[in-house]
Amino acid sequence: MNQLFAAFPRDQILVVRSEDMFSEPKLTLETILSFLGLSYTYCGEGAVHNEGKYDLSTIPGREILADFVAPYNERLYRLIGKDCEWR
């Protein structure tokens, strides 16, 4: 990500969580289009594909993985100025 910020000004980079696209697709799309300087045109509700509901607490080794990626996530959050709430 540092290479991305070295190549482009921060105001030209928008980081969007996929979770936001699934939970609030219209608002997220409006945010993206606004960032790009484009206007929003309502095209109806989009179909949901590959939707899954998962109980993350049942994933074997989840705590070990979460502990491993935590410092990398925190570094990313500081870099983009946004807490993605991946815990």
KOLTORGU-515208 format. One record per atom (N, C-alpha, C): residue number from 1; residue in three letters; atom name; x, y, z. Coordinates in Angstrom, 1 decimal. Layout:
# residues N
+-----+-----+------+--------+--------+--------+
!   n ! res ! atom !      X !      Y !      Z !
+-----+-----+------+--------+--------+--------+
! NUM ! ala !   CA !      X !      Y !      Z !
...
+-----+-----+------+--------+--------+--------+
***
This chain:
# residues 87
+-----+-----+------+--------+--------+--------+
!   n ! res ! atom !      X !      Y !      Z !
+-----+-----+------+--------+--------+--------+
!   1 ! met !    N !    0.8 !   -1.2 !    0.0 !
!   1 ! met !   CA !    0.0 !    0.0 !    0.0 !
!   1 ! met !    C !    0.9 !    1.2 !    0.0 !
!   2 ! asn !    N !    2.0 !    1.2 !    0.6 !
!   2 ! asn !   CA !    2.9 !    2.3 !    0.6 !
!   2 ! asn !    C !    3.3 !    2.7 !   -0.8 !
!   3 ! gln !    N !    3.5 !    1.7 !   -1.7 !
!   3 ! gln !   CA !    3.9 !    2.0 !   -3.0 !
!   3 ! gln !    C !    2.7 !    2.7 !   -3.7 !
!   4 ! leu !    N !    1.5 !    2.4 !   -3.4 !
!   4 ! leu !   CA !    0.3 !    3.0 !   -4.0 !
!   4 ! leu !    C !    0.3 !    4.5 !   -3.6 !
!   5 ! phe !    N !    0.5 !    4.8 !   -2.3 !
!   5 ! phe !   CA !    0.6 !    6.1 !   -1.8 !
!   5 ! phe !    C !    1.8 !    6.9 !   -2.4 !
!   6 ! ala !    N !    2.8 !    6.2 !   -2.7 !
!   6 ! ala !   CA !    4.0 !    6.9 !   -3.3 !
!   6 ! ala !    C !    3.7 !    7.3 !   -4.7 !
!   7 ! ala !    N !    2.8 !    6.5 !   -5.4 !
!   7 ! ala !   CA !    2.5 !    6.8 !   -6.8 !
!   7 ! ala !    C !    1.4 !    7.7 !   -7.0 !
!   8 ! phe !    N !    0.5 !    7.8 !   -6.0 !
!   8 ! phe !   CA !   -0.7 !    8.6 !   -6.2 !
!   8 ! phe !    C !   -0.9 !    9.5 !   -4.9 !
!   9 ! pro !    N !   -1.5 !   10.7 !   -5.1 !
!   9 ! pro !   CA !   -1.8 !   11.5 !   -3.9 !
!   9 ! pro !    C !   -2.9 !   10.8 !   -3.1 !
!  10 ! arg !    N !   -2.9 !   11.0 !   -1.8 !
!  10 ! arg !   CA !   -3.9 !   10.3 !   -0.9 !
!  10 ! arg !    C !   -5.3 !   10.7 !   -1.3 !
!  11 ! asp !    N !   -5.5 !   11.9 !   -1.8 !
!  11 ! asp !   CA !   -6.9 !   12.4 !   -2.1 !
!  11 ! asp !    C !   -7.4 !   11.7 !   -3.4 !
!  12 ! gln !    N !   -6.5 !   10.9 !   -4.1 !
!  12 ! gln !   CA !   -7.0 !   10.2 !   -5.3 !
!  12 ! gln !    C !   -7.2 !    8.7 !   -5.0 !
!  13 ! ile !    N !   -7.1 !    8.3 !   -3.7 !
!  13 ! ile !   CA !   -7.3 !    6.9 !   -3.3 !
!  13 ! ile !    C !   -8.5 !    6.8 !   -2.4 !
!  14 ! leu !    N !   -9.4 !    5.9 !   -2.7 !
!  14 ! leu !   CA !  -10.6 !    5.7 !   -1.8 !
!  14 ! leu !    C !  -10.5 !    4.2 !   -1.5 !
!  15 ! val !    N !  -10.5 !    3.9 !   -0.2 !
!  15 ! val !   CA !  -10.6 !    2.5 !    0.3 !
!  15 ! val !    C !  -12.0 !    2.2 !    0.7 !
!  16 ! val !    N !  -12.6 !    1.1 !    0.1 !
!  16 ! val !   CA !  -14.0 !    0.8 !    0.4 !
!  16 ! val !    C !  -14.0 !   -0.7 !    1.0 !
!  17 ! arg !    N !  -14.7 !   -0.9 !    2.1 !
!  17 ! arg !   CA !  -14.8 !   -2.2 !    2.6 !
!  17 ! arg !    C !  -15.9 !   -3.0 !    1.9 !
!  18 ! ser !    N !  -15.6 !   -4.2 !    1.6 !
!  18 ! ser !   CA !  -16.6 !   -5.1 !    0.9 !
!  18 ! ser !    C !  -17.8 !   -5.2 !    1.8 !
!  19 ! glu !    N !  -17.6 !   -5.2 !    3.2 !
!  19 ! glu !   CA !  -18.7 !   -5.3 !    4.1 !
!  19 ! glu !    C !  -19.7 !   -4.2 !    3.9 !
!  20 ! asp !    N !  -19.2 !   -3.0 !    3.6 !
!  20 ! asp !   CA !  -20.1 !   -1.8 !    3.3 !
!  20 ! asp !    C !  -20.9 !   -2.0 !    2.0 !
!  21 ! met !    N !  -20.2 !   -2.6 !    1.0 !
!  21 ! met !   CA !  -20.9 !   -2.8 !   -0.2 !
!  21 ! met !    C !  -22.1 !   -3.8 !    0.0 !
!  22 ! phe !    N !  -21.9 !   -4.8 !    0.9 !
!  22 ! phe !   CA !  -23.0 !   -5.7 !    1.1 !
!  22 ! phe !    C !  -24.1 !   -5.2 !    2.0 !
!  23 ! ser !    N !  -23.7 !   -4.4 !    3.1 !
!  23 ! ser !   CA !  -24.7 !   -3.9 !    4.0 !
!  23 ! ser !    C !  -25.4 !   -2.7 !    3.6 !
!  24 ! glu !    N !  -24.7 !   -1.8 !    2.9 !
!  24 ! glu !   CA !  -25.3 !   -0.5 !    2.4 !
!  24 ! glu !    C !  -24.9 !   -0.3 !    1.0 !
!  25 ! pro !    N !  -25.3 !   -1.1 !    0.0 !
!  25 ! pro !   CA !  -24.8 !   -0.9 !   -1.4 !
!  25 ! pro !    C !  -25.1 !    0.4 !   -2.0 !
!  26 ! lys !    N !  -26.3 !    1.0 !   -1.8 !
!  26 ! lys !   CA !  -26.6 !    2.3 !   -2.4 !
!  26 ! lys !    C !  -25.8 !    3.4 !   -1.9 !
!  27 ! leu !    N !  -25.6 !    3.5 !   -0.6 !
!  27 ! leu !   CA !  -24.8 !    4.5 !    0.1 !
!  27 ! leu !    C !  -23.3 !    4.4 !   -0.3 !
!  28 ! thr !    N !  -22.8 !    3.1 !   -0.4 !
!  28 ! thr !   CA !  -21.5 !    2.9 !   -0.7 !
!  28 ! thr !    C !  -21.2 !    3.3 !   -2.2 !
!  29 ! leu !    N !  -22.1 !    2.9 !   -3.1 !
!  29 ! leu !   CA !  -22.0 !    3.3 !   -4.5 !
!  29 ! leu !    C !  -22.1 !    4.8 !   -4.6 !
!  30 ! glu !    N !  -22.9 !    5.5 !   -3.9 !
!  30 ! glu !   CA !  -23.0 !    6.9 !   -4.0 !
!  30 ! glu !    C !  -21.7 !    7.5 !   -3.5 !
!  31 ! thr !    N !  -21.1 !    7.0 !   -2.5 !
!  31 ! thr !   CA !  -19.8 !    7.5 !   -2.0 !
!  31 ! thr !    C !  -18.7 !    7.3 !   -3.1 !
!  32 ! ile !    N !  -18.7 !    6.2 !   -3.7 !
!  32 ! ile !   CA !  -17.7 !    5.9 !   -4.7 !
!  32 ! ile !    C !  -17.9 !    6.8 !   -5.9 !
!  33 ! leu !    N !  -19.1 !    7.0 !   -6.4 !
!  33 ! leu !   CA !  -19.4 !    7.8 !   -7.5 !
!  33 ! leu !    C !  -19.1 !    9.3 !   -7.2 !
!  34 ! ser !    N !  -19.4 !    9.7 !   -6.0 !
!  34 ! ser !   CA !  -19.1 !   11.1 !   -5.6 !
!  34 ! ser !    C !  -17.6 !   11.3 !   -5.6 !
!  35 ! phe !    N !  -16.8 !   10.3 !   -5.1 !
!  35 ! phe !   CA !  -15.4 !   10.4 !   -5.1 !
!  35 ! phe !    C !  -14.8 !   10.5 !   -6.5 !
!  36 ! leu !    N !  -15.4 !    9.9 !   -7.4 !
!  36 ! leu !   CA !  -15.0 !    9.9 !   -8.8 !
!  36 ! leu !    C !  -15.5 !   11.1 !   -9.6 !
!  37 ! gly !    N !  -16.4 !   11.9 !   -8.9 !
!  37 ! gly !   CA !  -17.0 !   13.1 !   -9.6 !
!  37 ! gly !    C !  -18.1 !   12.7 !  -10.5 !
!  38 ! leu !    N !  -18.7 !   11.6 !  -10.3 !
!  38 ! leu !   CA !  -19.8 !   11.1 !  -11.2 !
!  38 ! leu !    C !  -21.1 !   11.3 !  -10.4 !
!  39 ! ser !    N !  -22.2 !   11.4 !  -11.2 !
!  39 ! ser !   CA !  -23.5 !   11.5 !  -10.6 !
!  39 ! ser !    C !  -24.1 !   10.1 !  -10.4 !
!  40 ! tyr !    N !  -25.0 !   10.0 !   -9.4 !
!  40 ! tyr !   CA !  -25.7 !    8.7 !   -9.2 !
!  40 ! tyr !    C !  -27.0 !    8.7 !   -9.9 !
!  41 ! thr !    N !  -27.2 !    7.6 !  -10.6 !
!  41 ! thr !   CA !  -28.5 !    7.3 !  -11.3 !
!  41 ! thr !    C !  -29.1 !    6.0 !  -10.7 !
!  42 ! tyr !    N !  -30.3 !    6.1 !  -10.2 !
!  42 ! tyr !   CA !  -30.9 !    4.9 !   -9.6 !
!  42 ! tyr !    C !  -31.2 !    3.9 !  -10.7 !
!  43 ! cys !    N !  -30.8 !    2.7 !  -10.5 !
!  43 ! cys !   CA !  -31.0 !    1.6 !  -11.5 !
!  43 ! cys !    C !  -31.8 !    0.5 !  -10.9 !
!  44 ! gly !    N !  -32.5 !    0.7 !   -9.8 !
!  44 ! gly !   CA !  -33.2 !   -0.4 !   -9.2 !
!  44 ! gly !    C !  -32.3 !   -1.1 !   -8.2 !
!  45 ! glu !    N !  -33.0 !   -2.0 !   -7.4 !
!  45 ! glu !   CA !  -32.2 !   -2.8 !   -6.5 !
!  45 ! glu !    C !  -31.5 !   -3.9 !   -7.2 !
!  46 ! gly !    N !  -30.2 !   -4.0 !   -6.8 !
!  46 ! gly !   CA !  -29.4 !   -5.1 !   -7.4 !
!  46 ! gly !    C !  -29.7 !   -6.4 !   -6.7 !
!  47 ! ala !    N !  -29.5 !   -7.5 !   -7.4 !
!  47 ! ala !   CA !  -29.6 !   -8.8 !   -6.9 !
!  47 ! ala !    C !  -28.4 !   -9.2 !   -6.0 !
!  48 ! val !    N !  -28.7 !   -9.9 !   -4.9 !
!  48 ! val !   CA !  -27.7 !  -10.3 !   -4.0 !
!  48 ! val !    C !  -27.2 !  -11.7 !   -4.5 !
!  49 ! his !    N !  -25.9 !  -11.9 !   -4.7 !
!  49 ! his !   CA !  -25.3 !  -13.2 !   -5.1 !
!  49 ! his !    C !  -24.3 !  -13.6 !   -4.0 !
!  50 ! asn !    N !  -24.3 !  -14.9 !   -3.8 !
!  50 ! asn !   CA !  -23.3 !  -15.6 !   -2.9 !
!  50 ! asn !    C !  -23.3 !  -15.0 !   -1.5 !
!  51 ! glu !    N !  -24.5 !  -14.7 !   -1.1 !
!  51 ! glu !   CA !  -24.6 !  -14.1 !    0.3 !
!  51 ! glu !    C !  -24.5 !  -15.3 !    1.3 !
!  52 ! gly !    N !  -23.7 !  -15.0 !    2.3 !
!  52 ! gly !   CA !  -23.5 !  -16.1 !    3.3 !
!  52 ! gly !    C !  -23.6 !  -15.5 !    4.7 !
!  53 ! lys !    N !  -24.0 !  -16.2 !    5.6 !
!  53 ! lys !   CA !  -24.0 !  -15.8 !    7.0 !
!  53 ! lys !    C !  -23.1 !  -16.8 !    7.8 !
!  54 ! tyr !    N !  -22.1 !  -16.2 !    8.4 !
!  54 ! tyr !   CA !  -21.1 !  -17.1 !    9.1 !
!  54 ! tyr !    C !  -21.0 !  -16.7 !   10.5 !
!  55 ! asp !    N !  -20.9 !  -17.7 !   11.4 !
!  55 ! asp !   CA !  -20.5 !  -17.5 !   12.8 !
!  55 ! asp !    C !  -19.0 !  -17.6 !   12.9 !
!  56 ! leu !    N !  -18.3 !  -16.5 !   12.9 !
!  56 ! leu !   CA !  -16.9 !  -16.4 !   12.9 !
!  56 ! leu !    C !  -16.3 !  -17.1 !   14.1 !
!  57 ! ser !    N !  -17.0 !  -17.2 !   15.2 !
!  57 ! ser !   CA !  -16.5 !  -17.8 !   16.4 !
!  57 ! ser !    C !  -16.3 !  -19.3 !   16.3 !
!  58 ! thr !    N !  -16.9 !  -19.9 !   15.2 !
!  58 ! thr !   CA !  -16.8 !  -21.4 !   15.1 !
!  58 ! thr !    C !  -15.7 !  -21.8 !   14.1 !
!  59 ! ile !    N !  -14.9 !  -20.8 !   13.6 !
!  59 ! ile !   CA !  -13.9 !  -21.1 !   12.6 !
!  59 ! ile !    C !  -12.7 !  -21.6 !   13.4 !
!  60 ! pro !    N !  -12.2 !  -22.8 !   13.2 !
!  60 ! pro !   CA !  -11.0 !  -23.4 !   13.9 !
!  60 ! pro !    C !   -9.8 !  -22.5 !   13.7 !
!  61 ! gly !    N !   -9.1 !  -22.1 !   14.7 !
!  61 ! gly !   CA !   -7.9 !  -21.3 !   14.6 !
!  61 ! gly !    C !   -8.1 !  -19.8 !   14.4 !
!  62 ! arg !    N !   -9.4 !  -19.4 !   14.5 !
!  62 ! arg !   CA !   -9.7 !  -18.0 !   14.2 !
!  62 ! arg !    C !   -8.9 !  -17.1 !   15.1 !
!  63 ! glu !    N !   -8.8 !  -17.4 !   16.4 !
!  63 ! glu !   CA !   -8.2 !  -16.5 !   17.3 !
!  63 ! glu !    C !   -6.7 !  -16.4 !   17.0 !
!  64 ! ile !    N !   -6.1 !  -17.5 !   16.6 !
!  64 ! ile !   CA !   -4.6 !  -17.5 !   16.2 !
!  64 ! ile !    C !   -4.4 !  -16.6 !   15.0 !
!  65 ! leu !    N !   -5.3 !  -16.8 !   14.0 !
!  65 ! leu !   CA !   -5.2 !  -15.9 !   12.8 !
!  65 ! leu !    C !   -5.5 !  -14.5 !   13.1 !
!  66 ! ala !    N !   -6.5 !  -14.2 !   13.9 !
!  66 ! ala !   CA !   -6.8 !  -12.8 !   14.3 !
!  66 ! ala !    C !   -5.6 !  -12.1 !   15.0 !
!  67 ! asp !    N !   -5.0 !  -12.9 !   15.9 !
!  67 ! asp !   CA !   -3.8 !  -12.3 !   16.6 !
!  67 ! asp !    C !   -2.7 !  -12.1 !   15.6 !
!  68 ! phe !    N !   -2.5 !  -13.0 !   14.7 !
!  68 ! phe !   CA !   -1.4 !  -12.8 !   13.7 !
!  68 ! phe !    C !   -1.6 !  -11.6 !   12.8 !
!  69 ! val !    N !   -2.8 !  -11.4 !   12.3 !
!  69 ! val !   CA !   -3.1 !  -10.3 !   11.4 !
!  69 ! val !    C !   -3.3 !   -8.9 !   12.1 !
!  70 ! ala !    N !   -3.6 !   -8.9 !   13.4 !
!  70 ! ala !   CA !   -3.9 !   -7.7 !   14.1 !
!  70 ! ala !    C !   -2.9 !   -6.6 !   13.9 !
!  71 ! pro !    N !   -1.6 !   -6.8 !   14.0 !
!  71 ! pro !   CA !   -0.7 !   -5.7 !   13.8 !
!  71 ! pro !    C !   -0.7 !   -5.1 !   12.4 !
!  72 ! tyr !    N !   -0.9 !   -6.0 !   11.4 !
!  72 ! tyr !   CA !   -1.0 !   -5.6 !   10.0 !
!  72 ! tyr !    C !   -2.2 !   -4.8 !    9.7 !
!  73 ! asn !    N !   -3.3 !   -5.2 !   10.3 !
!  73 ! asn !   CA !   -4.6 !   -4.5 !   10.2 !
!  73 ! asn !    C !   -4.4 !   -3.1 !   10.8 !
!  74 ! glu !    N !   -3.8 !   -3.0 !   12.0 !
!  74 ! glu !   CA !   -3.6 !   -1.7 !   12.7 !
!  74 ! glu !    C !   -2.8 !   -0.8 !   11.8 !
!  75 ! arg !    N !   -1.8 !   -1.4 !   11.2 !
!  75 ! arg !   CA !   -0.9 !   -0.6 !   10.3 !
!  75 ! arg !    C !   -1.7 !    0.0 !    9.1 !
!  76 ! leu !    N !   -2.5 !   -0.9 !    8.6 !
!  76 ! leu !   CA !   -3.4 !   -0.5 !    7.5 !
!  76 ! leu !    C !   -4.3 !    0.6 !    7.9 !
!  77 ! tyr !    N !   -5.0 !    0.5 !    9.1 !
!  77 ! tyr !   CA !   -5.9 !    1.5 !    9.5 !
!  77 ! tyr !    C !   -5.2 !    2.8 !    9.7 !
!  78 ! arg !    N !   -4.0 !    2.8 !   10.2 !
!  78 ! arg !   CA !   -3.3 !    4.1 !   10.4 !
!  78 ! arg !    C !   -2.9 !    4.7 !    9.0 !
!  79 ! leu !    N !   -2.6 !    3.8 !    8.1 !
!  79 ! leu !   CA !   -2.2 !    4.3 !    6.7 !
!  79 ! leu !    C !   -3.3 !    4.9 !    6.0 !
!  80 ! ile !    N !   -4.5 !    4.3 !    6.0 !
!  80 ! ile !   CA !   -5.7 !    4.8 !    5.3 !
!  80 ! ile !    C !   -6.5 !    5.8 !    6.1 !
!  81 ! gly !    N !   -6.2 !    5.9 !    7.4 !
!  81 ! gly !   CA !   -7.0 !    6.8 !    8.3 !
!  81 ! gly !    C !   -8.4 !    6.3 !    8.5 !
!  82 ! lys !    N !   -8.6 !    5.0 !    8.6 !
!  82 ! lys !   CA !   -9.9 !    4.4 !    8.7 !
!  82 ! lys !    C !   -9.8 !    3.1 !    9.4 !
!  83 ! asp !    N !  -10.6 !    2.9 !   10.4 !
!  83 ! asp !   CA !  -10.6 !    1.6 !   11.1 !
!  83 ! asp !    C !  -11.7 !    0.7 !   10.4 !
!  84 ! cys !    N !  -11.2 !   -0.4 !    9.8 !
!  84 ! cys !   CA !  -12.1 !   -1.3 !    9.1 !
!  84 ! cys !    C !  -12.8 !   -2.3 !   10.0 !
!  85 ! glu !    N !  -12.5 !   -2.3 !   11.3 !
!  85 ! glu !   CA !  -13.1 !   -3.1 !   12.3 !
!  85 ! glu !    C !  -13.0 !   -4.6 !   12.0 !
!  86 ! trp !    N !  -11.9 !   -5.0 !   11.5 !
!  86 ! trp !   CA !  -11.6 !   -6.4 !   11.3 !
!  86 ! trp !    C !  -10.9 !   -7.0 !   12.5 !
!  87 ! arg !    N !  -11.7 !   -7.7 !   13.3 !
!  87 ! arg !   CA !  -11.2 !   -8.3 !   14.6 !
!  87 ! arg !    C !  -11.6 !   -9.7 !   14.7 !
+-----+-----+------+--------+--------+--------+
***
